[in-house]
Amino acid sequence: FSFGARMKKIIFIFISILVVSFAVNAQWDLRYPDLPSDFINSLVFTSEQNGYFVNEGGGLVQTTDGGTTWSLKDFFQDQNLYEIKFINTQTGFAYVSKNVIYPGDKSLIYTTNAGNTWNESQTALWGALTFLPISENRMIQATNTGIETLSNFYGNWQTTYSIPTFLAGDTLYYQWEESYGNIFQFDLLTNGNILAIGNSWNAKLFNQISDSVSFILRSVNNGESWDTLWCDLPYELKTISFVDDQIGWMAGEQNRIYKTTDGGLNWSLQYVDSLFQNWSMIEQIFALDESNIYGSTLGGFIRSTDGGISWQSSSFPGYNSLKVFFKNSLEGYAYGSDLLKTTDGGVS
């Protein structure tokens, strides 16, 4: 053959190899995002078998065998899925908080068939810090300015609670308006009441207040109006969990844990970390029932099996902070930068 003919033959063979190689490699399934490397923001189980989590990579992941295996059910490009909640076994919602920038951006996805398919909603949660779906027609969200309720056909949010503000800065040169603090979490009680826990950390930082930093709001009409249920203590408390309409726990700064037996009117201190008071913080409290309570701290885990009378603490080696979810008194999950499972109530 001539040189040109040889080159054509070589090119033909090379292309043939590429085609065969592509055909073989096409059998591989794209698995993105990689589950351990994308931070898990929120996890929930709706039954012993069905569980879901969302992560910063835009992945919506489901288990149908009680957590033994997990599969990527849907993927939303360039979205940080921040929180997932279900109102029943079939209907659930997940939202994007940090990436909603432009008008028309979708920030809420939903399922009505137990997670088999997920759809984008026209409803926008602009800058939501947390949210609570109450029904298919009603939802509330906490923002930097207060609490808003959505209950109308047009998708317009109505402000139902405004966080107080103050003027900060030098009175002679420049001042600006600052919010007292934030709402951190909602909790829907068994009697239908909704509690919102927040604290005025910003007002404390600017020396506007020195006590009554934390507060709990209550709504008895699905978020239409709010009253102050409790306000006390010079500490920042940021997480709350009730097992019914009377018994619950809240926690936060200095690893302090408080318990109520009258629906949140009065609280008693059950635990405080005397060794690391200056920087320790309970990030999340999770009450499974009246006896079993679990909490995640900065780098550790705390639990009680006797209703908070005594507490045992342990650590998550190699992890700074993980949140927890327990299906029963033995089986639970710790999630964040990875997904860990316990079958002995958190001992290991």
Secondary structure, DSSP 8 states (H G I E B T S, - for coil): --HHHHHHHHHHHHHHHHHHHHHHHTTS----S-GGGS-EEEEEESSSS-EEEEETTSEEEEESSTTS--EEEEE-TT--EEEEEESSSS-EEEEE-SS--STT---EEEESSTTS--EE-S---TT-SEEEEEETTEEEEE-SSEEEEE-STT---EEEEE--EEEEEETTTEEEEEES-EEEEEEE-TTS-EEEEEE-HHHHHTTS-SS--EEEEEESSTTS--EEEEEE-SS-EEEEEESSSS-EEEEEBTT-EEEESSTTS--EEEE--SSSTTT-BEEEEEE-SSS-EEEEETTEEEEESSTTSS-EEEE-TT-S--EEEESSSS-EEEESSSEEEESSTT--
